[in-house]
């Protein structure tokens, strides 16, 4: 049986979609404290621990070591607008895309996406994020056309359908690992100990 060596793995980049209005939370979710650091710093560290060699964050945030923050080019366009803006700063190739408000996400799920074979896009069934996206000319063209269409649906689900995204089945505990937090009540209900502690490779708080 063949084995995958580190040199066989694709050079992955990582994108954290932040910069939303966080209106139901009442404060910026990216700056919530999680395990002694900001939630944004935690998600960046998770991507680095999974193997991301380049990191981008959508929105205007204080600089984290080794992370570039990318302001939205098209305001109030949701996650799709943030993704569009960040993709313009990256070369072609595979990238993990995660939401800033999924603190229980772990490396194993990211690796499942990475190892799902050659596809333009891969995500878990019923969950638009996280996803693995292959950035190329057709992806860039589709993103631009969707963002510039003021009357069309600007959603990640629509993007994934247009790309023919592969849907993976989640493991039995997968839904629990993809819980997100939109309100203070949801935030307080989360178990504030990660099942997959990651090495702190970002130092900003």
Secondary structure, 3 states (H helix, E strand, C coil): CCCCCHHHCCCCEEEEECCCCCCCCCCCHHHCEECCEEHHHHHHHHHHHHCCCEEEEECCCCCECCEEEECCCCCCCHHHHHHHHHHCCCCCEEEEEEECCCCCCCHHHHHHHHCCCCCCEEEECCCCCCEEEEECHHHHHHHHHHHHCCCCCCCHHHHHHHHCCEEECCCCCHHHHCCCCCCHHHHHHCCCCCCCCCCCCCCCC
